[in-house]
């Protein structure tokens, strides 16, 4: 396990992210972190409403694009109906999460 950020865990080519999402934003983007200490999560604003799975679909699409992987390589592990989510990214090509550590 590597990575200083408590919201990120790496295990054998798999990246696991703990997220706090805010649907209904004007645009989809990472917006710093949410929480403190070991409970800290990466905050992601989503330009999709929280209905009919639209926000989850937007989140997975955004992360697939950001990490340079096909959509099938990004999966929602936990939090389908919650703002607190855990997402898995298999074999990320790009690593924008390293830049997301910096405070915004």
ROSE-4610 file (N, C-alpha, C; in Angstrom, 1 decimal, always signed):
// ROSE-4610
residu = [X/X/X/X/X/X/X/X/X/X/X/X/X/X/X/X/X/X/X/X/X/X/X/X/X/X/X/X/X/X/X/X/X/X/X/X/X/X/X/X/X/X/X/X/X/X/X/X/X/X/X/X/X/X/X/X/X/X/X/X/X/X/X/X/X/X/X/X/X/X/X/X/X/X/X/X/X/X/X/X/X/X/X/X/X/X/X/X/X/X/X/X/X/X/X/X/X/X/X/X/X/X/X/X/X/X/X/X/X/X/X/X/X/X/X/X/X/X/X/X/X/X/X/X/X/X/X/X/X/X/X/X/X/X/X/X/X/X/X/X/X/X/X/X/X/X/X/X/X/X/X/X/X/X/X/X/X/X/X/X/X/X/X/X/X/X/X/X/X/X/X/X/X/X/X/X/X/X/X/X/X/X/X/X/X/X/X/X/X/X/X/X/X/X/X/X/X/X/X/X/X/X/X/X/X/X/X/X/X/X/X/X/X/X/X/X/X/X/X/X/X/X/X/X/X/X/X/X/X/X/X/X/X/X/X/X/X/X/X/X/X/X/X/X/X/X/X/X/X/X/X/X/X/X/X/X/X/X/X/X/X/X/X/X/X/X/X/X/X/X/X/X/X/X/X/X/X/X/X/X/X/X/X/X/X/X/X/X/X/X/X/X/X/X/X/X/X/X/X/X/X/X/X/X/X/X/X/X/X/X/X/X]
num = [1/1/1/2/2/2/3/3/3/4/4/4/5/5/5/6/6/6/7/7/7/8/8/8/9/9/9/10/10/10/11/11/11/12/12/12/13/13/13/14/14/14/15/15/15/16/16/16/17/17/17/18/18/18/19/19/19/20/20/20/21/21/21/22/22/22/23/23/23/24/24/24/25/25/25/26/26/26/27/27/27/28/28/28/29/29/29/30/30/30/31/31/31/32/32/32/33/33/33/34/34/34/35/35/35/36/36/36/37/37/37/38/38/38/39/39/39/40/40/40/41/41/41/42/42/42/43/43/43/44/44/44/45/45/45/46/46/46/47/47/47/48/48/48/49/49/49/50/50/50/51/51/51/52/52/52/53/53/53/54/54/54/55/55/55/56/56/56/57/57/57/58/58/58/59/59/59/60/60/60/61/61/61/62/62/62/63/63/63/64/64/64/65/65/65/66/66/66/67/67/67/68/68/68/69/69/69/70/70/70/71/71/71/72/72/72/73/73/73/74/74/74/75/75/75/76/76/76/77/77/77/78/78/78/79/79/79/80/80/80/81/81/81/82/82/82/83/83/83/84/84/84/85/85/85/86/86/86/87/87/87/88/88/88/89/89/89/90/90/90/91/91/91/92/92/92/93/93/93/94/94/94/95/95/95/96/96/96/97/97/97/98/98/98/99/99/99/100/100/100/101/101/101/102/102/102/103/103/103/104/104/104]
x = [+0.9/+0.0/+0.9/+0.6/+1.4/+0.5/+1.1/+0.3/+0.0/+0.3/+0.1/-1.3/-2.1/-3.5/-4.3/-5.1/-5.9/-7.1/-7.4/-8.5/-8.0/-6.7/-6.2/-5.5/-5.7/-5.0/-4.7/-3.4/-3.0/-2.6/-3.1/-2.8/-2.6/-1.4/-1.0/-1.7/-1.5/-2.0/-3.5/-4.1/-5.4/-5.4/-6.2/-6.3/-7.7/-7.7/-9.0/-9.2/-10.2/-10.4/-11.7/-11.5/-12.6/-13.1/-14.3/-14.8/-16.0/-16.1/-17.3/-17.8/-19.0/-19.5/-20.6/-20.7/-21.7/-22.4/-23.5/-24.2/-24.9/-25.2/-25.9/-25.1/-23.8/-22.8/-22.9/-22.3/-22.3/-21.4/-20.3/-19.4/-18.8/-18.3/-17.7/-16.2/-15.8/-14.4/-14.1/-12.8/-12.3/-12.2/-12.6/-12.7/-12.1/-10.8/-10.1/-10.5/-10.5/-10.8/-12.0/-12.5/-13.6/-13.3/-13.4/-13.2/-11.7/-11.5/-10.2/-9.5/-8.2/-7.5/-7.8/-8.0/-8.2/-9.6/-10.5/-11.8/-11.8/-10.7/-10.7/-11.0/-11.8/-12.1/-11.9/-11.7/-11.5/-12.9/-13.1/-14.4/-14.5/-15.5/-15.8/-17.2/-17.2/-18.5/-18.9/-20.2/-20.7/-21.8/-21.6/-22.6/-23.7/-24.3/-25.4/-26.3/-27.6/-28.5/-28.4/-28.7/-28.7/-29.9/-30.3/-31.5/-31.2/-31.8/-31.7/-30.3/-29.4/-28.0/-27.2/-27.7/-27.0/-25.7/-25.8/-24.6/-23.5/-23.8/-22.9/-22.3/-23.1/-22.6/-21.6/-21.9/-21.1/-19.7/-19.8/-18.6/-17.7/-18.2/-17.4/-16.8/-17.6/-17.1/-16.0/-16.2/-15.1/-13.8/-13.9/-12.7/-12.1/-12.8/-12.3/-11.5/-12.0/-11.3/-10.1/-10.2/-9.1/-7.9/-8.2/-7.1/-6.7/-7.4/-7.0/-7.3/-8.5/-8.8/-10.2/-10.6/-11.9/-12.9/-14.1/-15.2/-15.3/-15.1/-15.2/-14.1/-13.1/-12.0/-12.2/-13.4/-13.7/-15.0/-15.0/-16.2/-16.5/-17.8/-18.3/-18.3/-17.5/-17.4/-18.4/-18.6/-19.5/-20.1/-21.4/-22.0/-22.9/-23.5/-24.4/-25.4/-26.0/-27.0/-26.5/-25.2/-24.7/-23.7/-23.5/-22.5/-21.1/-21.0/-19.7/-19.5/-18.6/-18.4/-17.0/-16.8/-15.5/-15.5/-14.5/-14.4/-13.0/-13.1/-11.9/-11.5/-10.2/-9.7/-8.7/-8.9/-8.0/-6.9/-5.7/-4.5/-4.6/-4.6/-4.7/-3.5/-3.7/-2.7/-2.1/-3.0/-2.6/-2.8/-2.1/-2.3/-2.6/-3.7/-4.0/-4.2/-4.5/-4.7/-3.5/-2.4/-1.2/-1.2/-1.8/-1.9/-3.1/-4.1/-5.3/-5.0/-3.8/-3.4/-3.2/-2.8/-2.5/-3.8/-3.7/-4.9/-5.4/-6.7/-7.3/-7.8]
y = [-1.2/+0.0/+1.2/+2.2/+3.4/+4.6/+5.8/+7.0/+7.7/+8.9/+9.7/+10.1/+10.2/+10.7/+9.6/+9.8/+8.8/+8.3/+9.1/+8.8/+7.9/+7.6/+6.8/+5.5/+4.4/+3.2/+2.5/+2.0/+1.3/-0.1/-1.1/-2.5/-3.2/-3.5/-4.3/-3.9/-2.6/-2.1/-1.6/-1.7/-1.3/-0.1/+1.0/+2.2/+2.2/+2.4/+2.5/+3.9/+4.6/+6.0/+6.1/+6.8/+7.1/+8.5/+8.7/+9.9/+10.5/+11.8/+12.5/+13.2/+12.9/+13.5/+14.5/+15.5/+16.5/+16.6/+15.9/+16.0/+17.4/+17.7/+18.9/+20.1/+19.9/+21.0/+21.6/+22.7/+23.3/+22.5/+22.0/+21.2/+20.1/+19.0/+17.9/+18.2/+18.2/+18.4/+18.0/+17.7/+17.5/+18.8/+18.8/+20.1/+19.9/+19.5/+19.3/+18.1/+18.2/+17.1/+17.4/+16.4/+16.6/+15.7/+16.3/+15.6/+15.7/+15.0/+15.2/+13.8/+13.8/+12.6/+11.4/+10.2/+9.0/+8.9/+9.8/+9.9/+10.8/+11.4/+12.3/+11.6/+12.3/+11.8/+12.8/+12.4/+13.3/+13.8/+15.2/+15.7/+15.9/+15.4/+15.5/+16.1/+17.2/+17.8/+17.2/+16.9/+16.2/+17.0/+17.2/+17.9/+17.0/+16.3/+15.4/+15.3/+15.2/+15.1/+13.7/+13.7/+12.4/+11.5/+11.3/+10.5/+9.5/+8.4/+7.3/+6.9/+7.0/+6.6/+7.5/+8.7/+9.7/+10.2/+10.5/+11.0/+9.9/+8.7/+7.6/+7.4/+7.4/+7.3/+8.4/+9.6/+10.8/+10.6/+10.1/+9.9/+8.9/+7.8/+6.7/+7.2/+7.9/+8.4/+9.4/+10.3/+11.3/+10.7/+9.7/+9.0/+8.2/+7.5/+6.8/+7.7/+8.9/+9.9/+10.4/+10.7/+11.2/+10.3/+9.0/+8.0/+7.3/+7.7/+7.1/+5.7/+5.2/+3.8/+3.7/+2.5/+2.3/+2.3/+2.7/+2.7/+1.4/+0.3/-1.0/-1.2/-0.4/-0.5/+0.3/+1.0/+1.8/+1.3/+0.9/+0.4/+1.0/+1.1/+1.6/+0.4/+0.4/-0.6/-0.5/+0.7/+1.0/+2.4/+2.5/+3.8/+4.2/+3.3/+3.5/+4.7/+4.7/+5.7/+6.8/+6.8/+7.7/+8.7/+9.8/+10.8/+10.2/+9.3/+8.7/+7.4/+7.4/+6.3/+5.8/+4.6/+4.0/+3.4/+3.9/+3.5/+2.8/+1.9/+1.1/+1.4/+1.7/+2.0/+0.9/+0.1/-1.0/-0.5/-0.7/-0.4/+1.1/+2.1/+3.5/+3.8/+4.4/+4.9/+6.2/+7.1/+8.4/+8.4/+9.3/+9.4/+10.8/+11.4/+12.8/+12.9/+11.7/+11.7/+12.3/+12.2/+12.7/+14.2/+14.8/+16.3/+16.7/+15.9/+16.2/+16.3/+15.8/+15.9/+17.3/+18.2/+19.6/+20.3/+21.1/+21.8/+22.7/+22.9/+23.8/+25.0]
z = [+0.0/+0.0/+0.0/-0.9/-1.0/-1.1/-1.0/-1.2/+0.2/+0.3/+1.5/+1.8/+0.7/+0.9/+1.4/+2.5/+3.1/+2.2/+1.2/+0.3/-0.9/-0.9/-2.0/-1.5/-2.2/-1.8/-3.1/-3.2/-4.4/-4.0/-4.8/-4.5/-5.9/-6.2/-7.4/-8.7/-9.0/-10.3/-10.2/-9.0/-8.8/-7.9/-8.3/-7.5/-6.9/-5.5/-4.9/-4.3/-4.6/-4.2/-3.3/-2.2/-1.3/-1.6/-2.0/-2.6/-1.8/-1.8/-1.4/-2.6/-3.1/-4.3/-4.1/-4.9/-4.9/-6.2/-6.4/-7.7/-7.9/-9.2/-9.5/-9.6/-9.8/-10.0/-11.4/-11.7/-13.0/-13.9/-13.4/-14.2/-13.3/-13.9/-13.2/-13.0/-11.7/-11.4/-10.0/-9.8/-8.4/-7.7/-6.4/-5.7/-4.3/-4.3/-3.0/-2.2/-0.9/-0.1/+0.9/+1.5/+2.4/+3.7/+4.8/+6.1/+6.5/+7.6/+8.3/+8.5/+8.7/+9.1/+8.2/+8.9/+8.1/+7.5/+7.8/+7.2/+6.0/+5.7/+4.6/+3.2/+2.4/+1.1/+0.0/-1.2/-2.3/-2.7/-2.8/-3.1/-4.7/-5.2/-6.7/-6.9/-7.6/-8.0/-9.3/-9.5/-10.7/-11.4/-12.7/-13.5/-13.9/-12.9/-13.2/-12.0/-12.2/-11.0/-10.3/-9.1/-8.3/-8.5/-9.8/-10.1/-11.1/-11.0/-12.0/-12.4/-11.4/-11.6/-12.5/-12.8/-13.7/-13.0/-11.7/-11.1/-11.0/-10.7/-10.7/-12.1/-13.1/-14.5/-14.9/-14.5/-14.7/-14.0/-12.7/-11.9/-12.6/-13.0/-13.6/-14.9/-15.7/-17.0/-16.8/-15.8/-15.5/-15.1/-14.2/-13.7/-14.8/-15.7/-16.8/-17.7/-18.0/-18.8/-18.1/-16.8/-16.1/-16.0/-15.8/-15.6/-16.9/-18.0/-19.4/-19.5/-18.9/-19.0/-19.6/-20.2/-20.7/-19.5/-19.8/-18.7/-17.9/-18.6/-17.9/-16.9/-16.9/-15.9/-14.6/-14.6/-13.4/-12.8/-11.5/-10.9/-9.6/-9.3/-8.0/-7.1/-6.0/-5.1/-4.0/-3.5/-2.4/-2.5/-2.1/-2.0/-3.2/-3.8/-4.9/-4.7/-3.5/-3.3/-2.2/-1.9/-0.9/-1.6/-0.9/-1.3/-1.0/-0.1/+0.3/-0.6/-1.5/-2.4/-2.4/-2.8/-3.0/-4.4/-5.2/-6.6/-6.9/-7.7/-8.1/-9.5/-9.8/-11.1/-11.4/-12.4/-12.8/-13.8/-13.4/-14.3/-14.9/-14.0/-14.5/-15.4/-16.6/-17.5/-17.0/-16.7/-16.2/-14.7/-14.0/-12.5/-12.0/-12.4/-12.0/-10.5/-9.8/-8.4/-7.6/-8.2/-7.5/-7.4/-8.4/-8.4/-7.6/-7.4/-6.6/-5.1/-4.7/-3.3/-2.8/-3.7/-3.3/-2.9/-1.8/-1.4/-2.5/-2.6/-3.6/-3.0]
